[in-house]
Amino acid sequence: MEKFKRLLSNKDLGKVIDIGTRRGEFLFRLKEYGRSYDELIGIDTNEKEIEALRAKEEDNIHFYKMDGYSLDYPDEYFDTVALSNTLHHLNDIDGMLKEMLRVLKKGGYLVINEMFHDNQTPARQTHGLMHILEGEIDTELGKVHNKTLTKQEIIDLIDKLGLKSFETAEYFETEEYDKKVQKKYNKLNDMLLSVKDSPKYNNFEEKAQKIKKNYEQHGIQRCEQLLIIGEK
């Protein structure tokens, strides 16, 4: 987390929007580790998540149900536009990045935070493999959940946006997040049961066995994260 903190510590974030905010965790990290901010806005299409965040609202912190592909804001409205661990949940990555740039002021910060699945330690590979399987199962159930990207694939997506510049930092999550992925691992069999009638079940079960074997040998930790902060 120290690399994460250092990259944000000299940033005056101004008016911020966090797209796909879910439980607001990343938005509150920006609040904590940025040098300053004026207003924080988190949006998500999940109404239950947004309702749960209402209790955390303050005078300059707000949460709204909104589609990230079509933001209800004019061009160049925000000083900082953020997206965390959402790229691999999108059916149109280019469309989302284009909309983020539309509402971002010239000279503002585009912030992308994303887990990647390559070059991980054995314990983090357990999480990476499990997340890929989770995505395949979600896809089988009709949800948008693509395979996580490699670190270079994420960088390439940002590189082609024509930003003035961008900085990167790879970092490990806190133990709190390792505990969260442990809880998810404990539900691996339940994940399989959700597709027990699928013709792909045997394939899913085979992949789950490999995950369990890796877990028995190495345990599980959350995948390393990549933070990118670009200037428009």
Secondary structure, 3 states (H helix, E strand, C coil): CHHHHHHHCCCECCEEEEECCCCCHHHHHHHHHCCECCEEEEEECCHHHHHHHHHHCECCEEEEECCCCCCCCCCCCEEEEEEECCHHHCCCHHHHHHHHHHHEEEEEEEEEEEECCCCCCHHHHHHHHHHHHHHHHHHHCCCCCCCCCCHHHHHHHHHCCCCCEEEEEEECCCHHHHHHHHHHHCCHHHHHHCCCCCCCHHHHHHHHHHHHHHHHHHCCCCCCEEEEEEEC
